[in-house]
């Protein structure tokens, strides 16, 4: 799994986010803190991240994703 490339995609689409990625095989754990999530439900936040990772999921590069998504206020 190309973690630096995944990180670059997420940072490009979610500027000024705090991001932690951990990859084990083809499983990815993501923690993202961004005000882009303000006003979005947990499901909508996850859909946003899945959409950004869609090509890598479809290709099988990423098999499973666990994620925590928070706004800056929620994280503090």
Buried (B, 14 or more C-beta within 10 A) or exposed (E): BEEEEBBEBBEEBBEEBEBEBEBEEEEBBBBBBBEBBEEBEEEEBBEBBEEBBEEBBEEEBBEEBEBBBBBBEEEE
